[in-house]
Amino acid sequence: MAESFEKSGRYIKEFLKWLVPDAAVKQVPEFIFQIDLRDDRTKVRFDRSEMEDFEVALEKFPNTNYFHTLENRIRFRMFVALGAKGLIPYLQISSELLREKGEWLKNIRSSAAFDLDFCEVLYKGLKLLSASIAKTLSSGLNLPEVQAEKRRVDSLVKFYEKQMHLTSSGVSMESLSYLKAAAVCVIMEKEKSRQVADIPRVRKAIDADIYSIVSRIRDDPFRDIRLPEAIHDYAIQQGATNTPKTPTYVRQSVPDPEQSKLDKLLERLDPRLRRRREGAWEALRSDNPDRLSQAANSMVELLDQVISQVCKDTDLASFLTKKYETHQKTEWVDATRKWIRQTKDNLHGAKHHADEQSEQLTKALLTTTESIILVILE
């Protein structure tokens, strides 16, 4: 009986009430949830195995990648059902796609066959993504990862322009990742069009287009493919913001003024660096048994990248002495940097043992490293 999956049923009903507060929501026989909003009735269907798996995940594996994978499958089923009808125009579905978590495929080669209309969508998105990557490269900085992204995206563009399709019997996971990102670029463009549209029927038609694309990338071969870093750079360049509606069950981290200042400086240097800083804190807050060493490693790598980009023709001590005119003001940096590296090594050696003292030490390492980066970039 559907009633036996109490936790998953309650989760779905509570999520729908958050998503459409004015709707009447009820579970009808089997695994169908009915949403009545104004004069519209929408039914979202799940099968028994989905409900059963999600029930177990809610009970035994909350906040794990496995849980997030199942959660996304549940949530996006509801997003698409309601969004395709224009019933959630306030939701930026691109933000939901950008912050997805889950168990991503590590390596795959898959056959991909797309209809011509969807190929045109992907081609448009690839062109947008290529232009975004070119903008990142225009900084003149040495960004080999970004240069590799440009080559990969441009090769997909050339393939389409030559073949007039994007169908292949052996598509790599990397190519699927950039094709998925291309689809998200188009979604974001359509969201901007919807925002300025005055006529309700036009906005509804745009929503239908948006969620048609969403349904494609939430299905094979894209569903379990992680988006590349390039799409996050694109979102920053477009001035994208998170959806006005944020689920209460998503833990929010509000940066303090110093972190906000640091993020602006990192974005100015290299937009990818801000995400690396955020990733270090996300690792610390995760349930990964190696979270302390991963968080420490991420933040130290961020510091190393900042120093590498800023001190190209000199060492850090000389850079700081020249910047601040007196060595006494900055001599603590070298000593603190040595402490950071030693602490990181100790945490790495003690991974899997996340006691309270180690966690406090990791937090101290992260905040102190951020302070050093501020000294370098301000």
Legacy VTK file of the C-alpha trace (Angstrom):
# vtk DataFile Version 3.0
C-alpha trace
ASCII
DATASET POLYDATA
POINTS 378 float
0.000 0.000 0.000
1.151 3.549 -0.749
0.478 4.533 2.868
3.290 2.265 4.036
5.873 4.725 2.634
5.085 7.339 5.229
8.311 9.353 5.138
8.585 9.627 1.347
4.894 10.484 1.033
5.172 13.186 3.685
8.324 14.592 2.064
6.599 14.913 -1.325
3.497 16.579 0.123
5.565 19.022 2.190
7.760 19.836 -0.796
4.715 20.521 -2.970
3.235 22.768 -0.294
6.498 24.700 -0.215
6.643 24.887 -4.014
2.993 25.913 -4.526
1.717 27.215 -1.159
-1.749 28.085 -2.510
-2.381 24.612 -3.927
-4.415 21.803 -2.421
-2.203 18.713 -2.313
-3.270 15.146 -1.630
-2.083 11.641 -2.331
-4.547 9.575 -4.329
-4.451 5.771 -4.720
-1.114 4.163 -5.473
1.737 6.658 -5.830
0.018 9.627 -7.437
0.052 13.113 -5.923
-2.670 15.499 -7.005
-2.111 19.262 -7.016
-5.123 21.545 -7.447
-4.168 25.159 -8.084
-6.847 27.626 -9.157
-8.582 25.913 -12.093
-5.730 23.552 -12.883
-5.226 19.979 -11.706
-1.808 18.346 -12.027
-0.939 14.768 -11.147
2.621 13.640 -10.444
3.224 9.894 -10.606
5.924 7.806 -8.959
6.403 4.060 -9.079
6.655 1.745 -6.102
10.421 1.257 -6.379
11.025 5.033 -6.330
8.927 5.474 -3.201
10.530 2.495 -1.501
14.103 3.560 -2.304
13.448 7.118 -1.184
11.833 5.884 2.025
15.025 3.998 2.892
17.227 6.955 1.921
15.235 9.326 4.137
15.502 6.955 7.079
19.058 5.668 6.799
21.088 7.861 4.434
20.060 11.524 4.843
22.415 14.144 3.371
24.522 11.586 1.495
25.180 11.679 -2.231
22.921 8.636 -2.591
20.126 10.543 -0.848
20.612 13.627 -3.024
20.497 11.500 -6.192
17.116 10.069 -5.258
15.892 13.408 -3.920
16.661 15.096 -7.234
14.702 12.473 -9.150
11.703 13.105 -6.919
11.986 16.890 -6.958
12.561 17.330 -10.685
9.549 15.156 -11.481
7.485 17.769 -9.637
9.350 20.727 -11.118
8.717 19.532 -14.671
5.049 18.615 -14.105
4.202 22.038 -12.667
6.701 24.134 -14.597
5.542 22.902 -18.011
2.120 24.376 -17.204
3.553 27.717 -16.128
2.466 27.180 -12.515
5.812 28.038 -10.884
7.027 31.128 -12.822
8.855 32.454 -9.764
11.232 29.486 -9.748
14.576 29.719 -11.547
14.994 26.104 -12.528
18.533 26.859 -13.764
19.536 27.545 -10.141
18.199 24.145 -9.133
20.214 22.501 -11.910
23.383 24.372 -10.963
23.299 23.313 -7.318
22.430 19.666 -7.866
24.290 17.157 -5.724
24.411 13.422 -6.126
26.327 10.375 -7.242
27.785 11.329 -10.595
28.996 8.888 -13.212
32.785 8.557 -13.194
33.339 7.288 -16.714
31.011 6.361 -19.516
30.707 6.181 -23.276
27.139 6.313 -24.428
25.176 6.362 -27.635
23.380 9.644 -28.089
20.609 10.337 -30.577
18.876 13.714 -30.470
16.092 15.003 -32.685
16.957 17.926 -34.945
15.056 20.493 -32.871
16.968 19.555 -29.718
20.240 19.561 -31.681
19.534 23.189 -32.603
18.961 23.980 -28.916
22.257 22.340 -27.970
24.103 24.099 -30.791
22.817 27.484 -29.625
23.893 26.647 -26.075
27.346 25.526 -27.210
27.844 28.861 -28.966
26.818 30.712 -25.781
29.154 28.566 -23.703
32.051 29.041 -26.128
31.624 32.828 -25.974
31.563 32.686 -22.175
34.780 30.656 -22.036
36.415 33.073 -24.492
35.472 35.927 -22.158
37.153 34.123 -19.248
40.278 33.610 -21.346
40.341 37.289 -22.365
41.759 38.054 -18.914
45.139 37.030 -20.326
45.806 34.734 -17.367
47.321 31.294 -17.814
44.252 29.071 -17.503
45.069 25.706 -19.113
41.863 24.073 -17.818
39.760 26.801 -19.397
41.712 26.554 -22.654
40.969 22.814 -22.719
37.274 23.572 -22.158
37.298 25.955 -25.122
38.822 23.315 -27.387
36.272 20.710 -26.311
33.256 22.990 -26.747
34.475 24.321 -30.090
35.020 20.764 -31.352
31.357 20.026 -30.596
30.330 23.209 -32.408
32.364 22.190 -35.463
30.908 18.670 -35.376
27.393 20.078 -35.536
28.221 22.591 -38.263
29.700 19.810 -40.389
27.183 17.039 -39.688
24.083 19.139 -38.849
23.345 16.792 -35.948
24.876 15.709 -32.649
24.113 11.998 -32.836
26.990 9.613 -32.112
27.455 5.996 -31.091
30.303 6.697 -28.670
29.877 10.005 -26.871
32.311 10.534 -23.993
31.196 11.599 -20.532
33.092 14.873 -21.016
31.186 15.686 -24.201
27.879 14.863 -22.526
28.828 17.193 -19.696
29.350 20.128 -22.078
26.189 19.310 -24.040
24.255 19.317 -20.769
25.834 22.664 -19.886
24.817 23.995 -23.298
21.207 23.091 -22.539
21.438 24.958 -19.219
22.790 28.029 -21.044
19.692 28.059 -23.247
17.445 27.602 -20.200
19.055 30.647 -18.585
18.557 32.689 -21.758
14.883 31.732 -21.833
14.505 32.593 -18.148
15.765 36.111 -18.947
13.201 36.361 -21.771
10.437 35.232 -19.429
11.437 37.846 -16.884
10.843 40.730 -19.309
7.743 39.274 -20.985
4.552 41.200 -20.147
1.913 38.911 -21.638
0.937 35.916 -19.459
0.436 33.609 -22.434
3.934 34.437 -23.676
5.453 33.689 -20.269
3.555 30.404 -20.159
4.843 29.443 -23.621
8.404 30.242 -22.553
7.946 28.055 -19.460
6.792 25.194 -21.697
10.000 25.555 -23.730
12.164 25.741 -20.587
10.746 22.620 -19.002
10.844 20.713 -22.270
14.620 21.188 -22.153
14.749 20.376 -18.430
12.940 17.085 -19.024
15.517 16.153 -21.685
18.549 16.719 -19.466
16.888 15.002 -16.506
16.728 11.838 -18.618
19.432 9.579 -20.038
22.111 10.098 -21.163
22.398 13.377 -19.195
20.754 12.717 -15.834
23.750 11.431 -13.859
26.347 13.525 -15.691
27.933 16.285 -13.626
27.926 19.790 -15.083
31.398 21.232 -15.893
32.903 24.232 -14.122
32.381 26.291 -17.275
28.634 26.532 -16.644
29.221 28.112 -13.242
31.489 30.705 -14.879
28.702 31.353 -17.408
26.184 31.860 -14.602
28.480 34.384 -12.892
28.971 36.296 -16.134
25.228 36.404 -16.695
24.678 37.789 -13.214
22.544 34.786 -12.317
21.130 34.677 -8.817
19.642 31.855 -6.833
15.936 31.254 -7.098
13.857 33.524 -4.802
12.322 30.403 -3.323
14.797 28.332 -1.344
13.739 25.066 0.332
13.885 25.178 4.094
15.729 21.873 4.163
18.706 23.309 2.240
21.229 24.501 4.795
22.143 28.116 4.075
25.560 29.575 4.790
25.558 33.361 4.976
29.071 34.726 4.408
30.353 37.368 6.802
31.538 40.746 5.400
35.149 39.557 5.157
34.127 36.509 3.123
31.973 38.672 0.849
34.951 40.960 0.272
37.164 37.939 -0.405
34.691 36.481 -2.905
34.682 39.706 -4.920
38.474 39.756 -5.001
38.632 36.097 -6.044
36.088 36.628 -8.832
38.126 39.558 -10.115
41.246 37.379 -10.217
39.596 34.241 -11.592
35.841 33.427 -11.315
36.634 29.768 -10.663
38.481 30.582 -7.427
35.373 31.683 -5.559
33.784 28.297 -6.154
36.915 26.613 -4.858
36.631 28.596 -1.615
32.958 27.682 -1.279
33.815 24.064 -2.095
36.221 23.886 0.845
33.463 24.914 3.269
30.968 22.584 1.574
33.413 19.722 2.067
33.718 20.595 5.762
29.922 20.560 6.183
29.474 17.297 4.245
29.080 13.801 5.657
32.177 12.491 3.892
34.434 10.603 6.353
37.437 12.423 4.848
35.736 15.813 4.989
38.321 17.476 7.255
41.330 16.605 5.121
39.395 17.360 1.917
38.355 20.784 3.202
41.923 21.573 4.301
43.392 20.384 0.997
40.895 22.465 -0.998
41.643 25.662 0.898
45.422 25.176 0.740
45.175 24.522 -3.001
43.188 27.757 -3.319
45.952 29.651 -1.499
48.590 28.085 -3.753
46.628 29.073 -6.880
46.213 32.659 -5.689
49.938 32.950 -4.947
50.788 31.368 -8.303
48.630 33.859 -10.219
49.594 36.964 -8.247
53.321 36.299 -7.724
54.234 35.268 -11.240
57.697 36.846 -11.400
58.589 36.952 -7.712
58.170 35.095 -4.430
55.487 35.777 -1.849
57.785 37.487 0.667
59.100 39.925 -1.941
55.605 40.565 -3.260
54.263 41.398 0.209
57.289 43.516 1.159
56.799 45.610 -1.964
53.024 45.751 -1.550
53.072 46.842 2.091
56.493 48.546 2.105
57.517 46.953 5.408
58.272 43.328 6.083
57.186 43.573 9.724
53.553 43.953 8.715
53.533 40.720 6.744
56.182 38.459 8.267
53.409 36.571 10.086
52.206 35.290 6.703
55.157 32.941 6.194
54.925 31.553 9.729
51.166 31.090 9.459
51.489 29.469 6.052
53.896 26.885 7.530
51.391 26.200 10.340
48.616 25.754 7.778
50.609 23.192 5.805
51.606 21.258 8.928
48.017 21.245 10.161
46.791 20.075 6.766
49.299 17.196 6.816
48.216 16.223 10.332
44.552 16.218 9.322
45.357 14.114 6.273
47.143 11.594 8.474
44.204 11.450 10.883
41.399 11.217 8.324
38.383 9.065 9.206
38.721 10.354 12.804
36.695 13.563 12.783
36.708 14.399 16.487
35.555 17.782 17.780
39.099 19.079 18.247
40.074 18.211 14.664
36.963 19.930 13.342
37.744 23.130 15.228
41.316 22.975 13.956
40.072 22.619 10.369
37.759 25.610 10.753
40.704 27.620 12.097
42.808 26.539 9.124
40.112 27.599 6.646
39.516 31.011 8.207
43.238 31.719 8.649
43.955 30.791 5.037
41.197 33.150 3.936
42.860 35.917 5.974
46.164 35.340 4.164
44.437 35.447 0.785
42.821 38.751 1.761
46.234 40.189 2.659
47.542 39.126 -0.743
44.605 40.404 -2.821
43.476 43.578 -1.040
LINES 1 379
378 0 1 2 3 4 5 6 7 8 9 10 11 12 13 14 15 16 17 18 19 20 21 22 23 24 25 26 27 28 29 30 31 32 33 34 35 36 37 38 39 40 41 42 43 44 45 46 47 48 49 50 51 52 53 54 55 56 57 58 59 60 61 62 63 64 65 66 67 68 69 70 71 72 73 74 75 76 77 78 79 80 81 82 83 84 85 86 87 88 89 90 91 92 93 94 95 96 97 98 99 100 101 102 103 104 105 106 107 108 109 110 111 112 113 114 115 116 117 118 119 120 121 122 123 124 125 126 127 128 129 130 131 132 133 134 135 136 137 138 139 140 141 142 143 144 145 146 147 148 149 150 151 152 153 154 155 156 157 158 159 160 161 162 163 164 165 166 167 168 169 170 171 172 173 174 175 176 177 178 179 180 181 182 183 184 185 186 187 188 189 190 191 192 193 194 195 196 197 198 199 200 201 202 203 204 205 206 207 208 209 210 211 212 213 214 215 216 217 218 219 220 221 222 223 224 225 226 227 228 229 230 231 232 233 234 235 236 237 238 239 240 241 242 243 244 245 246 247 248 249 250 251 252 253 254 255 256 257 258 259 260 261 262 263 264 265 266 267 268 269 270 271 272 273 274 275 276 277 278 279 280 281 282 283 284 285 286 287 288 289 290 291 292 293 294 295 296 297 298 299 300 301 302 303 304 305 306 307 308 309 310 311 312 313 314 315 316 317 318 319 320 321 322 323 324 325 326 327 328 329 330 331 332 333 334 335 336 337 338 339 340 341 342 343 344 345 346 347 348 349 350 351 352 353 354 355 356 357 358 359 360 361 362 363 364 365 366 367 368 369 370 371 372 373 374 375 376 377
